[in-house]
Amino acid sequence: MRLADIKHLVIDESFGSPIISFFYRDRRYTFYETGPAVTEYLKDNLAA
């Protein structure tokens, strides 16, 4: 997955749980309640 191909990255919170969502090749990917390690990994590597 190339970072340049990721569109509309959103890092938000809903009901106290983090949500990370983005589009990649016209598909939406949403990560909700993934745990702190996964959330931090995605934040660090997608928002770079």
mmJSON file of the N, C-alpha and C atoms, coordinates in Angstrom:
{"data_MODEL":{"atom_site":{
"group_PDB":["ATOM","ATOM","ATOM","ATOM","ATOM","ATOM","ATOM","ATOM","ATOM","ATOM","ATOM","ATOM","ATOM","ATOM","ATOM","ATOM","ATOM","ATOM","ATOM","ATOM","ATOM","ATOM","ATOM","ATOM","ATOM","ATOM","ATOM","ATOM","ATOM","ATOM","ATOM","ATOM","ATOM","ATOM","ATOM","ATOM","ATOM","ATOM","ATOM","ATOM","ATOM","ATOM","ATOM","ATOM","ATOM","ATOM","ATOM","ATOM","ATOM","ATOM","ATOM","ATOM","ATOM","ATOM","ATOM","ATOM","ATOM","ATOM","ATOM","ATOM","ATOM","ATOM","ATOM","ATOM","ATOM","ATOM","ATOM","ATOM","ATOM","ATOM","ATOM","ATOM","ATOM","ATOM","ATOM","ATOM","ATOM","ATOM","ATOM","ATOM","ATOM","ATOM","ATOM","ATOM","ATOM","ATOM","ATOM","ATOM","ATOM","ATOM","ATOM","ATOM","ATOM","ATOM","ATOM","ATOM","ATOM","ATOM","ATOM","ATOM","ATOM","ATOM","ATOM","ATOM","ATOM","ATOM","ATOM","ATOM","ATOM","ATOM","ATOM","ATOM","ATOM","ATOM","ATOM","ATOM","ATOM","ATOM","ATOM","ATOM","ATOM","ATOM","ATOM","ATOM","ATOM","ATOM","ATOM","ATOM","ATOM","ATOM","ATOM","ATOM","ATOM","ATOM","ATOM","ATOM","ATOM","ATOM","ATOM","ATOM","ATOM","ATOM","ATOM","ATOM"],
"id":[1,2,3,4,5,6,7,8,9,10,11,12,13,14,15,16,17,18,19,20,21,22,23,24,25,26,27,28,29,30,31,32,33,34,35,36,37,38,39,40,41,42,43,44,45,46,47,48,49,50,51,52,53,54,55,56,57,58,59,60,61,62,63,64,65,66,67,68,69,70,71,72,73,74,75,76,77,78,79,80,81,82,83,84,85,86,87,88,89,90,91,92,93,94,95,96,97,98,99,100,101,102,103,104,105,106,107,108,109,110,111,112,113,114,115,116,117,118,119,120,121,122,123,124,125,126,127,128,129,130,131,132,133,134,135,136,137,138,139,140,141,142,143,144],
"type_symbol":["N","C","C","N","C","C","N","C","C","N","C","C","N","C","C","N","C","C","N","C","C","N","C","C","N","C","C","N","C","C","N","C","C","N","C","C","N","C","C","N","C","C","N","C","C","N","C","C","N","C","C","N","C","C","N","C","C","N","C","C","N","C","C","N","C","C","N","C","C","N","C","C","N","C","C","N","C","C","N","C","C","N","C","C","N","C","C","N","C","C","N","C","C","N","C","C","N","C","C","N","C","C","N","C","C","N","C","C","N","C","C","N","C","C","N","C","C","N","C","C","N","C","C","N","C","C","N","C","C","N","C","C","N","C","C","N","C","C","N","C","C","N","C","C"],
"label_atom_id":["N","CA","C","N","CA","C","N","CA","C","N","CA","C","N","CA","C","N","CA","C","N","CA","C","N","CA","C","N","CA","C","N","CA","C","N","CA","C","N","CA","C","N","CA","C","N","CA","C","N","CA","C","N","CA","C","N","CA","C","N","CA","C","N","CA","C","N","CA","C","N","CA","C","N","CA","C","N","CA","C","N","CA","C","N","CA","C","N","CA","C","N","CA","C","N","CA","C","N","CA","C","N","CA","C","N","CA","C","N","CA","C","N","CA","C","N","CA","C","N","CA","C","N","CA","C","N","CA","C","N","CA","C","N","CA","C","N","CA","C","N","CA","C","N","CA","C","N","CA","C","N","CA","C","N","CA","C","N","CA","C","N","CA","C","N","CA","C"],
"label_alt_id":[null,null,null,null,null,null,null,null,null,null,null,null,null,null,null,null,null,null,null,null,null,null,null,null,null,null,null,null,null,null,null,null,null,null,null,null,null,null,null,null,null,null,null,null,null,null,null,null,null,null,null,null,null,null,null,null,null,null,null,null,null,null,null,null,null,null,null,null,null,null,null,null,null,null,null,null,null,null,null,null,null,null,null,null,null,null,null,null,null,null,null,null,null,null,null,null,null,null,null,null,null,null,null,null,null,null,null,null,null,null,null,null,null,null,null,null,null,null,null,null,null,null,null,null,null,null,null,null,null,null,null,null,null,null,null,null,null,null,null,null,null,null,null,null],
"label_comp_id":["MET","MET","MET","ARG","ARG","ARG","LEU","LEU","LEU","ALA","ALA","ALA","ASP","ASP","ASP","ILE","ILE","ILE","LYS","LYS","LYS","HIS","HIS","HIS","LEU","LEU","LEU","VAL","VAL","VAL","ILE","ILE","ILE","ASP","ASP","ASP","GLU","GLU","GLU","SER","SER","SER","PHE","PHE","PHE","GLY","GLY","GLY","SER","SER","SER","PRO","PRO","PRO","ILE","ILE","ILE","ILE","ILE","ILE","SER","SER","SER","PHE","PHE","PHE","PHE","PHE","PHE","TYR","TYR","TYR","ARG","ARG","ARG","ASP","ASP","ASP","ARG","ARG","ARG","ARG","ARG","ARG","TYR","TYR","TYR","THR","THR","THR","PHE","PHE","PHE","TYR","TYR","TYR","GLU","GLU","GLU","THR","THR","THR","GLY","GLY","GLY","PRO","PRO","PRO","ALA","ALA","ALA","VAL","VAL","VAL","THR","THR","THR","GLU","GLU","GLU","TYR","TYR","TYR","LEU","LEU","LEU","LYS","LYS","LYS","ASP","ASP","ASP","ASN","ASN","ASN","LEU","LEU","LEU","ALA","ALA","ALA","ALA","ALA","ALA"],
"label_asym_id":["A","A","A","A","A","A","A","A","A","A","A","A","A","A","A","A","A","A","A","A","A","A","A","A","A","A","A","A","A","A","A","A","A","A","A","A","A","A","A","A","A","A","A","A","A","A","A","A","A","A","A","A","A","A","A","A","A","A","A","A","A","A","A","A","A","A","A","A","A","A","A","A","A","A","A","A","A","A","A","A","A","A","A","A","A","A","A","A","A","A","A","A","A","A","A","A","A","A","A","A","A","A","A","A","A","A","A","A","A","A","A","A","A","A","A","A","A","A","A","A","A","A","A","A","A","A","A","A","A","A","A","A","A","A","A","A","A","A","A","A","A","A","A","A"],
"label_entity_id":["1","1","1","1","1","1","1","1","1","1","1","1","1","1","1","1","1","1","1","1","1","1","1","1","1","1","1","1","1","1","1","1","1","1","1","1","1","1","1","1","1","1","1","1","1","1","1","1","1","1","1","1","1","1","1","1","1","1","1","1","1","1","1","1","1","1","1","1","1","1","1","1","1","1","1","1","1","1","1","1","1","1","1","1","1","1","1","1","1","1","1","1","1","1","1","1","1","1","1","1","1","1","1","1","1","1","1","1","1","1","1","1","1","1","1","1","1","1","1","1","1","1","1","1","1","1","1","1","1","1","1","1","1","1","1","1","1","1","1","1","1","1","1","1"],
"label_seq_id":[1,1,1,2,2,2,3,3,3,4,4,4,5,5,5,6,6,6,7,7,7,8,8,8,9,9,9,10,10,10,11,11,11,12,12,12,13,13,13,14,14,14,15,15,15,16,16,16,17,17,17,18,18,18,19,19,19,20,20,20,21,21,21,22,22,22,23,23,23,24,24,24,25,25,25,26,26,26,27,27,27,28,28,28,29,29,29,30,30,30,31,31,31,32,32,32,33,33,33,34,34,34,35,35,35,36,36,36,37,37,37,38,38,38,39,39,39,40,40,40,41,41,41,42,42,42,43,43,43,44,44,44,45,45,45,46,46,46,47,47,47,48,48,48],
"pdbx_PDB_ins_code":[null,null,null,null,null,null,null,null,null,null,null,null,null,null,null,null,null,null,null,null,null,null,null,null,null,null,null,null,null,null,null,null,null,null,null,null,null,null,null,null,null,null,null,null,null,null,null,null,null,null,null,null,null,null,null,null,null,null,null,null,null,null,null,null,null,null,null,null,null,null,null,null,null,null,null,null,null,null,null,null,null,null,null,null,null,null,null,null,null,null,null,null,null,null,null,null,null,null,null,null,null,null,null,null,null,null,null,null,null,null,null,null,null,null,null,null,null,null,null,null,null,null,null,null,null,null,null,null,null,null,null,null,null,null,null,null,null,null,null,null,null,null,null,null],
"Cartn_x":[0.843,0.0,0.896,0.713,1.488,0.73,1.433,0.792,0.188,0.802,0.294,-1.085,-1.433,-2.728,-3.833,-3.511,-4.508,-5.155,-6.471,-7.224,-8.166,-8.452,-9.458,-9.205,-7.994,-7.661,-8.349,-9.071,-9.759,-9.381,-8.904,-8.626,-9.531,-10.47,-11.504,-11.808,-12.817,-13.23,-14.75,-15.301,-16.742,-17.045,-17.875,-18.233,-16.997,-15.958,-14.744,-13.77,-14.067,-13.174,-12.629,-11.342,-10.748,-11.244,-11.384,-11.751,-10.715,-10.19,-9.293,-9.919,-10.133,-10.825,-10.111,-10.089,-9.49,-9.992,-9.748,-10.06,-8.753,-8.74,-7.591,-8.128,-7.761,-8.24,-9.762,-10.417,-11.883,-12.606,-11.918,-12.559,-12.315,-13.341,-13.217,-12.772,-11.794,-11.308,-11.532,-12.144,-12.42,-11.959,-11.173,-10.677,-11.29,-12.061,-12.783,-12.539,-12.175,-11.895,-10.869,-9.738,-8.711,-7.7,-7.761,-6.781,-5.706,-5.05,-4.093,-2.875,-2.364,-1.167,-1.465,-2.574,-2.945,-3.262,-3.996,-4.349,-3.1,-2.161,-0.927,-0.109,-0.043,0.693,0.1,-1.221,-1.869,-1.679,-1.824,-1.617,-0.2,0.776,2.178,2.546,1.976,2.398,1.522,0.276,-0.583,-0.514,-0.297,-0.285,1.114,2.051,3.442,3.586],
"Cartn_y":[-1.164,0.0,1.236,2.071,3.311,4.432,5.199,6.313,7.32,7.473,8.43,8.035,6.753,6.274,6.365,6.74,6.862,8.24,8.253,9.508,9.655,10.875,11.214,10.522,10.615,10.041,10.841,10.137,10.758,10.003,10.736,10.17,10.907,10.179,10.789,9.889,10.256,9.479,9.437,8.27,8.113,7.288,7.828,7.161,6.757,7.591,7.347,6.374,5.878,4.934,5.566,5.352,5.945,5.274,6.09,5.617,6.156,5.275,5.68,5.178,6.088,5.741,6.398,5.691,6.245,5.471,6.05,5.384,4.971,3.76,3.236,2.491,2.959,2.376,2.241,3.324,3.432,2.519,2.039,1.274,1.987,1.973,2.612,1.579,1.954,1.117,1.882,1.234,1.857,0.93,1.473,0.727,1.36,0.568,1.051,0.09,0.629,-0.177,-1.272,-0.884,-1.856,-2.11,-1.341,-1.48,-0.427,-0.087,1.024,0.791,-0.423,-0.669,-0.478,-1.007,-0.873,0.581,1.24,2.644,3.507,3.353,4.147,3.823,2.555,2.164,2.838,2.772,3.387,4.899,5.536,6.99,7.354,6.629,6.935,6.693,5.676,5.297,5.836,6.159,6.702,8.216,8.856,10.318,10.879,10.044,10.483,11.385],
"Cartn_z":[0.0,0.0,0.0,-0.993,-1.072,-0.38,0.425,1.13,0.166,-0.988,-1.971,-2.502,-2.412,-2.902,-1.862,-0.644,0.421,0.33,0.313,0.202,1.387,1.747,2.761,4.103,4.591,5.898,6.996,7.863,8.991,10.253,11.239,12.558,13.525,14.117,14.945,16.134,16.882,18.044,18.088,18.433,18.554,19.795,20.666,21.922,22.727,22.664,23.43,22.797,21.617,20.932,19.657,19.385,18.187,16.909,15.872,14.539,13.559,12.726,11.649,10.358,9.434,8.196,7.019,5.881,4.673,3.458,2.281,1.023,0.365,-0.146,-0.883,-2.099,-3.274,-4.53,-4.55,-4.229,-4.269,-3.287,-2.273,-1.201,0.116,0.943,2.248,3.278,4.086,5.177,6.474,7.445,8.729,9.839,10.744,11.898,13.14,13.887,15.063,16.212,17.36,18.554,18.267,17.708,17.337,18.443,19.504,20.577,20.434,21.539,21.518,20.629,20.549,19.735,18.248,17.784,16.369,16.043,16.92,16.702,16.584,17.488,17.44,16.198,15.831,14.625,13.388,13.251,12.092,12.082,13.229,13.299,12.882,13.411,13.126,11.667,11.053,9.71,8.59,8.866,7.816,7.741,8.855,8.891,8.674,8.282,8.097,6.903],
"occupancy":[1.0,1.0,1.0,1.0,1.0,1.0,1.0,1.0,1.0,1.0,1.0,1.0,1.0,1.0,1.0,1.0,1.0,1.0,1.0,1.0,1.0,1.0,1.0,1.0,1.0,1.0,1.0,1.0,1.0,1.0,1.0,1.0,1.0,1.0,1.0,1.0,1.0,1.0,1.0,1.0,1.0,1.0,1.0,1.0,1.0,1.0,1.0,1.0,1.0,1.0,1.0,1.0,1.0,1.0,1.0,1.0,1.0,1.0,1.0,1.0,1.0,1.0,1.0,1.0,1.0,1.0,1.0,1.0,1.0,1.0,1.0,1.0,1.0,1.0,1.0,1.0,1.0,1.0,1.0,1.0,1.0,1.0,1.0,1.0,1.0,1.0,1.0,1.0,1.0,1.0,1.0,1.0,1.0,1.0,1.0,1.0,1.0,1.0,1.0,1.0,1.0,1.0,1.0,1.0,1.0,1.0,1.0,1.0,1.0,1.0,1.0,1.0,1.0,1.0,1.0,1.0,1.0,1.0,1.0,1.0,1.0,1.0,1.0,1.0,1.0,1.0,1.0,1.0,1.0,1.0,1.0,1.0,1.0,1.0,1.0,1.0,1.0,1.0,1.0,1.0,1.0,1.0,1.0,1.0],
"B_iso_or_equiv":[0.0,0.0,0.0,0.0,0.0,0.0,0.0,0.0,0.0,0.0,0.0,0.0,0.0,0.0,0.0,0.0,0.0,0.0,0.0,0.0,0.0,0.0,0.0,0.0,0.0,0.0,0.0,0.0,0.0,0.0,0.0,0.0,0.0,0.0,0.0,0.0,0.0,0.0,0.0,0.0,0.0,0.0,0.0,0.0,0.0,0.0,0.0,0.0,0.0,0.0,0.0,0.0,0.0,0.0,0.0,0.0,0.0,0.0,0.0,0.0,0.0,0.0,0.0,0.0,0.0,0.0,0.0,0.0,0.0,0.0,0.0,0.0,0.0,0.0,0.0,0.0,0.0,0.0,0.0,0.0,0.0,0.0,0.0,0.0,0.0,0.0,0.0,0.0,0.0,0.0,0.0,0.0,0.0,0.0,0.0,0.0,0.0,0.0,0.0,0.0,0.0,0.0,0.0,0.0,0.0,0.0,0.0,0.0,0.0,0.0,0.0,0.0,0.0,0.0,0.0,0.0,0.0,0.0,0.0,0.0,0.0,0.0,0.0,0.0,0.0,0.0,0.0,0.0,0.0,0.0,0.0,0.0,0.0,0.0,0.0,0.0,0.0,0.0,0.0,0.0,0.0,0.0,0.0,0.0],
"pdbx_formal_charge":[null,null,null,null,null,null,null,null,null,null,null,null,null,null,null,null,null,null,null,null,null,null,null,null,null,null,null,null,null,null,null,null,null,null,null,null,null,null,null,null,null,null,null,null,null,null,null,null,null,null,null,null,null,null,null,null,null,null,null,null,null,null,null,null,null,null,null,null,null,null,null,null,null,null,null,null,null,null,null,null,null,null,null,null,null,null,null,null,null,null,null,null,null,null,null,null,null,null,null,null,null,null,null,null,null,null,null,null,null,null,null,null,null,null,null,null,null,null,null,null,null,null,null,null,null,null,null,null,null,null,null,null,null,null,null,null,null,null,null,null,null,null,null,null],
"auth_seq_id":[1,1,1,2,2,2,3,3,3,4,4,4,5,5,5,6,6,6,7,7,7,8,8,8,9,9,9,10,10,10,11,11,11,12,12,12,13,13,13,14,14,14,15,15,15,16,16,16,17,17,17,18,18,18,19,19,19,20,20,20,21,21,21,22,22,22,23,23,23,24,24,24,25,25,25,26,26,26,27,27,27,28,28,28,29,29,29,30,30,30,31,31,31,32,32,32,33,33,33,34,34,34,35,35,35,36,36,36,37,37,37,38,38,38,39,39,39,40,40,40,41,41,41,42,42,42,43,43,43,44,44,44,45,45,45,46,46,46,47,47,47,48,48,48],
"auth_comp_id":["MET","MET","MET","ARG","ARG","ARG","LEU","LEU","LEU","ALA","ALA","ALA","ASP","ASP","ASP","ILE","ILE","ILE","LYS","LYS","LYS","HIS","HIS","HIS","LEU","LEU","LEU","VAL","VAL","VAL","ILE","ILE","ILE","ASP","ASP","ASP","GLU","GLU","GLU","SER","SER","SER","PHE","PHE","PHE","GLY","GLY","GLY","SER","SER","SER","PRO","PRO","PRO","ILE","ILE","ILE","ILE","ILE","ILE","SER","SER","SER","PHE","PHE","PHE","PHE","PHE","PHE","TYR","TYR","TYR","ARG","ARG","ARG","ASP","ASP","ASP","ARG","ARG","ARG","ARG","ARG","ARG","TYR","TYR","TYR","THR","THR","THR","PHE","PHE","PHE","TYR","TYR","TYR","GLU","GLU","GLU","THR","THR","THR","GLY","GLY","GLY","PRO","PRO","PRO","ALA","ALA","ALA","VAL","VAL","VAL","THR","THR","THR","GLU","GLU","GLU","TYR","TYR","TYR","LEU","LEU","LEU","LYS","LYS","LYS","ASP","ASP","ASP","ASN","ASN","ASN","LEU","LEU","LEU","ALA","ALA","ALA","ALA","ALA","ALA"],
"auth_asym_id":["A","A","A","A","A","A","A","A","A","A","A","A","A","A","A","A","A","A","A","A","A","A","A","A","A","A","A","A","A","A","A","A","A","A","A","A","A","A","A","A","A","A","A","A","A","A","A","A","A","A","A","A","A","A","A","A","A","A","A","A","A","A","A","A","A","A","A","A","A","A","A","A","A","A","A","A","A","A","A","A","A","A","A","A","A","A","A","A","A","A","A","A","A","A","A","A","A","A","A","A","A","A","A","A","A","A","A","A","A","A","A","A","A","A","A","A","A","A","A","A","A","A","A","A","A","A","A","A","A","A","A","A","A","A","A","A","A","A","A","A","A","A","A","A"],
"auth_atom_id":["N","CA","C","N","CA","C","N","CA","C","N","CA","C","N","CA","C","N","CA","C","N","CA","C","N","CA","C","N","CA","C","N","CA","C","N","CA","C","N","CA","C","N","CA","C","N","CA","C","N","CA","C","N","CA","C","N","CA","C","N","CA","C","N","CA","C","N","CA","C","N","CA","C","N","CA","C","N","CA","C","N","CA","C","N","CA","C","N","CA","C","N","CA","C","N","CA","C","N","CA","C","N","CA","C","N","CA","C","N","CA","C","N","CA","C","N","CA","C","N","CA","C","N","CA","C","N","CA","C","N","CA","C","N","CA","C","N","CA","C","N","CA","C","N","CA","C","N","CA","C","N","CA","C","N","CA","C","N","CA","C","N","CA","C","N","CA","C"],
"pdbx_PDB_model_num":[1,1,1,1,1,1,1,1,1,1,1,1,1,1,1,1,1,1,1,1,1,1,1,1,1,1,1,1,1,1,1,1,1,1,1,1,1,1,1,1,1,1,1,1,1,1,1,1,1,1,1,1,1,1,1,1,1,1,1,1,1,1,1,1,1,1,1,1,1,1,1,1,1,1,1,1,1,1,1,1,1,1,1,1,1,1,1,1,1,1,1,1,1,1,1,1,1,1,1,1,1,1,1,1,1,1,1,1,1,1,1,1,1,1,1,1,1,1,1,1,1,1,1,1,1,1,1,1,1,1,1,1,1,1,1,1,1,1,1,1,1,1,1,1]
}}}
